[in-house]
Amino acid sequence: MRTRLAIRIHSLLERKFPERRLFLKSDTDTRFIRLKSETQFLTMLAGSAVVAWAIVATAILLMDSIGSGNFRDQARRDQHTYQQRLNALSRERDNRAEEALAAQERFNTALAQVSAMQSELLASETRRRELETGIDVIQTTLRTVMKDRESARTALAELKEKTNGSDTVLAAAEGAPVPMGFMAEALARTAQERDRIATDAQSALVTAQELEREIKLMQERNDYIFHQLEEAMAISVEPLDKMFRNAGLSPDSLLKQVRSGYSGQGGPLTPLAISTRADGQAAPDEARANGILNRMDQLNMYRIAAEKAPFAQPVLSAFRFTSPFGGRRDPITGGRRTHNGTDFAAAHGTHIHATADGVVVKAGRASGFGKMVKIKHAFGIETLYAHASKIHVKTGQRVSRGDHIADMGSTGRSTGTHLHYEVHVNGTPVNPMTYIKAARDVF
């Protein structure tokens, strides 16, 4: 059966590819090579395969070349778009920095105005006390003068009663001039004393009216100063309060902790009193002044709390954000992972700064983080700075906001030079951008 099939195939090949002979002739000899039908067929198949492979390879190369050109163009467009985005982010960062400087200048200006107004308030209060003391003296003098006038009137009446029924009048009637001269002189002195008392009383009334007008003007000026101080306190405190609330921190709890840490008191017990009253009640201005002092104390505690919380960026030089907080694609394995911080990419050796006052609890190598620094702050907050190339602090060292603590690098589990920055509140990682964005309108 196989022999018949082979014969048929050979016969078919003989029709298409008849047997051929290839003669090779030399000077002394002639030889030939016989090309069978099967050999010709296999040669044709091999040649066809080579040609087909060449055509397919050429087509693939052409398609790859065209596709590479498209990819390069797309990559150029993407790079241009990315560069524009980086430029926009840089401009936005510069604008935010300028706004922060302007806000700081406004804050310092407000504090200077508060200090100047407070000095003016104390000076006006001293003047008011002096005027009140002057009014008291004038009123005392007026009462003394009135009493002297009444005493003089009483003495004059008694003198008249005595002279009406005495022998002096009879003597005067008989021509004795001495008693009458004495009476005239006494009456003249009494009249002069009465006129002087009336003049002093009128002058005291005019002076009292002028003092009342001056006190009224002083009260209006004090009310304006109080109003300016209250507005300045509101402008200074509200942005700080908003900053803490945007960061998810309770301002009341923060102030309570700051107050407990800064609670030293002492000295003689001398309560603030702008003026005193006979009924023992405080003057209305005293309550307003105490309210302003309380707001100033609150502002100062807010500033202390702001220095102790990480309301700042760890990188002050040019940088770009390369990975946000939350779920992301792992840059090494490609799987989905949770990213507990924010990545800042910049040049190798870029300075890394502490974002708040605190104590360094770790400065060295850690698995996955490479060279890292961990700082413990107030209110249960910790910050972590990983993948550094060099560390400039030691464990147990106290640092302040803005201190140079490390240099940016690529140690540990990293694909390139960057800073991995984390913020932990009571042991739980939170988004660092929450604190950075919350402080943009204040610092």
Secondary structure as UniProt FT lines:
FT   HELIX           2..16
FT   STRAND          20..25
FT   STRAND          30..35
FT   HELIX           37..164
FT   HELIX           167..173
FT   TURN            174..175
FT   HELIX           177..246
FT   TURN            247..248
FT   HELIX           251..261
FT   TURN            278..279
FT   HELIX           284..308
FT   TURN            309..310
FT   STRAND          320..323
FT   STRAND          326..329
FT   TURN            331..333
FT   STRAND          336..339
FT   STRAND          342..345
FT   TURN            348..349
FT   STRAND          351..353
FT   STRAND          358..366
FT   TURN            367..369
FT   STRAND          370..376
FT   TURN            379..380
FT   STRAND          381..391
FT   TURN            395..396
FT   STRAND          398..399
FT   TURN            401..402
FT   STRAND          404..409
FT   STRAND          418..425
FT   TURN            426..427
FT   STRAND          428..430
FT   HELIX           432..438
FT   TURN            439..442
//
